[in-house]
Amino acid sequence: MKEVQVDGENICVVNVEGKYFAINNICTHEGGPLADGTLEGYEVECPWHGSKFDVRTGEVKNPPATEPEPTYEVKIAGTDILLKKRTPAAEVSPLQPSSRPSSEYELALLEKRNFEGTDVISFKFSKQDVQNQLQQQQEGNDKKRYLDYTAGQYAFFDIGGVYNDPRGPIRHFTLSSSPTEEFIMITTRIRDTPYKKRLASLENGARVKVRGPQGKFVLHEDYSKPATFLSGGIGVTPFRSMIRYATDKQLPLKIVMFDSNRNLANIIFKKEFDQCTNMNKNLKIVYSITEEEKELSQTSSSSANEWKGERGRIDKAMLSRYLSAEDLSNSIYYTCGPPGMIKAMQTLLQDDLQISKERIKVEEFTGY
């Protein structure tokens, strides 16, 4: 197997006993690079979570993936391997039947928001599929097609124009918006990678291809059990979606979130969360900063020395100050953040608090 890039698309070219095949290199489960996996017969296995695909058809042969992989027509011309490009969605006439999977959408960027003092940006996209909107206008029908999802889920974003990124041209992001809002939002740290730089440069009106939603990091349905959120840094994004949803729907679910960040500036959704606590009697949020502020925040009148919230990392003592014995023993725990934080929270919950694995939900951010 060999990974190649063609016009920003990552493709895995496969040689099976002299027969050549081409399949999309980005695993449809969580974006693993198929060319780095193993090949047995006509089946390629993703190195991340073991999903298997038939390189001839793209069919899923082994979970956890559920969506098939796109495949490409291959032709051999002497010593050259020729791949037939797929027609980009933007070039397909809206009057023609869509050949896209049911889980693929084309959304337009509406707005970008930079969080002052951080490298974090939120991107708001249209909720309605752009092609569907054009088709409505030309045909005069009212069959609207929206990206529907459950609070806490994620989707894959193909923004186009990404070349030579070691992680490929596609990323998956938690949808930090709530299904109750009129837009799709993702929130991420901007890094010095081809993908992130391209993402940050997108202008309003730019169209992106989105596939999803996916993920099981969602609210439990038994509202008699409280929810305890343990958030670290940018791992707050699924909790923003869940809290907004629970508040808008006035769910009878008790939620306590512990939001740990480096400093005041990085509590990116504090204003929104405080508004939600005023509207939602079942919600409590505990903020903590882990390092001292050296100067006054430009976005707040309070300095770190006047900070009245918690300091330090989330630990047993902090949880015990805000959770009753009943809450500690009955809660469903959700933890999301960088790998080091996830490991620390699992040790805290399982070893220090003796919480069973069945009551712990984990979502990991690798920070790429």
N, C-alpha and C positions, 0 to 999 in steps of 0.2 A: 504494500500500500504506500501511496505517496500523496501528500497534501499539496495542492496547487491553488493559486488565486487567479480568478478570471473576473475582471471588472468588479472587484470587491467581494466576490462570492468565494467562499472557501469550499473546495471540492476535494473529495477523496477519490483518487484514481486507483483502481484495484486490478491486479493481474492474477487470475485464477487459471493456472495451467495454460497460459498463453491466450486466454480470453480476457478482454479488457472491459471493465465496467466503471461507471462514475456515479457517485452518490454524494449528496451534501455532507460536508465534514462536521457540521455542528449537530450534536445529538439533540433530538427533539425533547428530551427529558429535561436536562439542565445545562445543555450547551457544551458537553464534553467533546474533545477532539477525537473523532473516530479513527483517524489515521494513526493515532498513538495507541490504539487498542490492539486487539488480536483478531486474526482472520482464521476461520476454520471452515473449509469448503467455501460456500457462498455466503456465509454469515460473518459479519463483522461485529465485534463486541466492544462497546464503549468502555474506556478504562476507568471512568469515574464511578458508575453505579451498575454496570453489568448489562445494560440494555443491549439487545441484539437486533440487527436488521439484515434483511436479504439484500445483497448488493445489486441483484438483478432487478428487483421491483421496488425496493425501499420499504417493504412490508416489515412491521414489527414482529420479531420472532420470540422475543423475551422481554418482559417488563423490567423496570418500572415505566419505560416509555410507552405511550399509548398512541402517539401520532406517528404516521409513517414518514420516511425521509424522501425528499425530492430526488429523483434520479435524472441522469443526463444521457442523451444519445451519444454513443461513441463510434468513431470511424477511424480505421487505421489507414494511413497514407504513407507508404514507405516506412520511414523510421519515425514519423510523426503520429501523435495521438490527437485526434481532433474531437472536440466536445461541442455539441450543439447547445447554444445558449438558450435558456428559457426566456420567454417574452416577459419583460418587466410589467408589473401590474399597471404602471402609469401609461403603458403603451397599448393596453387592451381597451377596445372601445366599450364604453359603458352600456352600449346597446347589445353587445354580444353576451351570451351566457358566461357567467364567471367560471373560470377554471381553478380559482383559488380554493384551498381547503376551507371548510366552514369556520375554522378557528383563526383564519387570517383576515386582518383588517388593514385598511390604509387610513391613517389618521393625520390630521393637519395640526401643526404647532400653533397654539393660540397665544402663549405668553411664557416668558422666562422670568424667574425671580431669583436674584442673588441675595444670599444671607450675609449681611455685612460682618466683616471680621472673621469669615470662614471661607473655605473653598467649596461650599455647598451651593448647588443651584437646583431649584424646582422647575420642571417643565410641564406646562399644561397643554394637553392635546384635546382635539375634538372628540366627543364620545361617539358620534355617528360616523360610520364608514364613509369616506369621501366619495368613493365610486358609487356607493348606494345613493348618496345625495345628488350626484350628477344624473344618475339614472332616473331618480324621482322627478327632477326638473324637466328632463326630456320626455318622459313618458306620462307625467302627470299622475303618478300613483302615490299612495301614502304608505307603502311598505318600507318603513324605516328599519335600518339595521344598525344596532348599537353593540359596542363591546360590553357585554354583561359579565359581571364577576362577583365573587364573594369577598367581603372585606378581609384583607390579609393575603390574598393571592398575588401571583406575579405573572409577568408576560415577557416574551422575547421581543426586542426592538432591533430591527434592521434599518439603520438610518442612511445606508448607502454612502459611497465615497470613502470607505475605510480601507486602507491598504497597509499591508505589512505590519499589522498588529499581531503580536505573538499569541493573543487569545482569540484571534479571528475577528470577523466584521460584525458579529452579533453579540449582544449582551442581554441578560435577563435582569429585570428590575421589579421589585415589589411595587404594586400600584398603591401609592401613598394616599390617593384620593379615596373617598368613600363611595360606594354604589349609589348613595343618595345625592351625590353632587352631579352637576351638569357638565363635567369634564373628566378626562383621564389625567392623572398626575403621577410623575415619577420624581424622586428626589435623590440626588447622588452627590458624592464628592468628585470634583473634577481633578483627574490625575494627568500626568504627562505621558499619555498613551495616545496613539493615533485615533482610537475610538472616542475617548473622552474629549480630546481636543476638537474632533469633528462634531460631537454632540454639542459642546459649548458654543460652537460657531453657527449652529442652526438659527435661521431667522424666522420670524413669524410667517406662517403660511407654508413652511416646508412640510413635505409629506414624508411619513415614515411607514414602514410595514411592521405590523404588530401581530404576533402569533400568541394565542393563549385564550383564556387564562389557564393557569396551572397552580398546583400547590394545595397542601392540606393544613397549612398554618392558619387556621381560621377559628373563630369563636365556637366554643362547645354549645350544644343545644339545651343542656340541662341547666337552666338559670338558677336552680337552687344551690349550685356550687359556685362560689365566688371565683373570679379570675384575677390572678396576680401576674402583672407584666413586669419583667426584668429587662430593661433596655440599656444598651451601651452604644453611645455615639450615633452613627447613621443607622444603626439597627432599630431606631425609633420608627422607621417608615411604616411597617405593617401596623404598629400600634396607633399611629395617626389615623389610618384607615378604619381600624376597629373602634377607636374611641369616638370618632366622628359619626360612624354608623350607629353605635349604641346610643349616642346622644340624640341624633336626629330621629331615631325610631323609639326613643325613650324605653329601651329594653329594661326589664326588671332584673338586671344583672349587676351585682356588686363588682366593681373593678377598682383595684388599687395598682397604680403603676409606679415603679421606681425607675427614674430616668437619670442615668449617670453619664456625665460629660466632662471633658477636660476643663472647661471654663464656662463662664456665663454666656459668651457669644455663641457657643455651640449647642445651647439649649434652643434649637432652631424653631420648634413649634410651641414655645412657652406661652406666647400670647393667645394662640388658638386653644391650647389646652386649658388655660385659665378661664377662657370664655366657656368652654365645655363644662368645667366644674361648676360654674355658676348656673348652668342650665340643667345639669344632670346630678341629682341628689345621690345617685349611686356611685359616683366617680370621685376618687381621691388620687392626687398625683404628688409624689415625693421626689423633689429634685435634689441632686447631689453633684458637687463639682470635685474633681480629683486633683486639681493643681491650683496654686495661688495665682490670682490676677495681679499683675505688676503695675497696671495703670487703669484708670477709669475707663469703663466701656463707653464707646461713642454712641451707643444706642440705648443707654440706660443711665439714669441719674444716680444709680447706686454703684458703689465700688465693691470689690470682693471683700473688703474689711467689714462692710455693712451687710454682707450676705447672711440671711437668716435661715437658709436651707441647710441641708445636710452637707457634710464634707467627707471625702473618702469614697472608697469603693463599697459596693453593696455587700453586706455581710449579715451574719445571723443576728447580731445585735441590732442592726438597722431594721431588719424585717420585724423583729420582736417589738420594736418601739411603735410600729404602726399597724401590725396585724394581731388580732386576738388569737388566743389558743385555738378557737374554733376555725378561724380563717386559715391559720397555718395548717391545720389538719385536713381541711375540706377543700382548699383551693385547687383549681387547675392552674398550673404554672406555665407561663409562656416566656421564653427567653430568646432574645435576638441581639446579635452584636458581632464583633470580631471574634476569631477563633479562641484567643486567650481568655476573653471574657466568658464565652460559652463554656469552656472547660471549667473555669472557676465557679460558675453558677451551677453546673452539674454536680461538682464536688460539694458545694454548699447545700444543695437540695437533697441529694442522695445520701451523702455521708453525715453531714451535720444535722440535717432536719429529718432524715429517714423518710423522705418522700419517695413513693414508688414511681418507677419509670412510666407507668400508665398515666400518671397525673402530670407529666412533664412534656411540654411541646417545645421543640427547638427549631430555630431558623438561623443559619449561619451566614454572615457577610464576610467574604474573603478580601474585600477592600480593593479589587482591581478596578 
